[in-house]
Amino acid sequence: MWKSLNEYVEERNAESVTVTEVNEKGGGISTQIVQLIQGILANPNYEPETVPAIGDAAILMAADGYGKGKVVGEKDGDEIIIRTLDTQKHFKFFKDPDPQELAERATRAFASISSERNMKHNEGH
C-alpha cells in the first residue's frame, strides 16, 4: 500500500522523507487509514481502489518497520496516540553469537515478518 511512497523516495534519491500533517482548526485530518487497515485485516492481499494519500502511505510504511510514525487523535473525548515503534519486532540471541548462526536467525526472523506483513518489496531477490 505504500509502493507509491517508496517509488517517490527512490525517484527523489532521498534517504528519508518526513510527512507532518496538522489540523488545529478541529475536525481532524481527512484520512482513509481506518478503512485501509480494515481492508488489510480482512484480506492480507487487499488492494485499495485508489492509491493511498501520502500521509496514509507514510503511516503504513512506518508500521511495516520502515521509519517511525505517530498518529494523535481523539475518540469519545479522549486523546489517543498510536506510535508505529510499538509494532517493531525483536528477537534475542546469545551475547557472543556465532556470526553464521546469527545471520541464519535474523534471516528467519525477517522472512517471518515479511510473510506475516505480506511484504512484496523483496520478491525476485
Order of alpha helices (4+ residues) and beta strands (2+ residues): alpha-alpha-alpha-beta-beta-alpha
